[in-house]
Amino acid sequence: MKAIIVANWKMNPATMREAKKLFDATREASESARNVGLIVAPPAIFLRELRARYKGKRIAFAAQSTNAEAGGAFTGGISLLQAKDAGAQYVIVGHSERRAKGETSEEAGKIVVAALASGVTPILCVGELSRTHSGEHFSFVREQLQAGFAGVEPGKIVKVLIAYEPVWAIGGEKTMSPHDMHEMTIFIKKTIVGAKGEAGMNVKILYGGSTTESNAAPMLQESGVVGLLVGHVSIDAYRFSTLINSLG
Ligand code: 13P
């Protein structure tokens, strides 16, 4: 199976011109990365134009965030159907950078349900802010998962991608070991099985947090995840190309 690599550009780059340049380099890199299914999540304002200039099949697009509501008085918001109309097949839900701005687990749960109903695949992000030895991060992640999946029918569980992104590992040099991620992979599956039944064993889990060209391959090989959410390295065309080509 191809590894799912999500390039989350976050609020970068500054101009459409630079976005096109970055996208062209990403597309070129994707052509030789045969074992990778690439999903590019640009800022929403660049999405439609990037989608329109791409004729291939190897890259899919994601919105970085949407509302759950179908429309109405939500200044600054983007609906799922608007994101889909612009070319998004996926949507990142509950990213920690949105949660830090006030998005709750309950809202994330509503967006997951609305995304499934709109035919957009949700990528539900969960992850603790910090870790101590007492293991509280497990109950933190469990609550985020339970709220995120609250409205999902058991038959649709496998349509939701789960991205485990520990906040302490995002954006820096600190990353999680594949061994620790393996423990979390098992915990996430057990939690979904507990909440929704046996189908939870088949959920697809991605890892995100300081993924680089040197740690991507071991993470995919040793932790039980099927993909990676890549932040800052995805906006560096050379590094990102090295990363996806390191995956065979
Ligand atoms: P970094 O890869 O920059 O740590 O970001 C991870 C992330 O938040 C992806 O969504």
Boltz pocket constraint, residues with backbone or C-beta under 6 A from the ligand:
constraints:
  - pocket:
      binder: B
      contacts: [[A, 8], [A, 95], [A, 165], [A, 169], [A, 170], [A, 171], [A, 172], [A, 208], [A, 209], [A, 210], [A, 211], [A, 229], [A, 230], [A, 231], [A, 232], [A, 233]]
      max_distance: 6.0
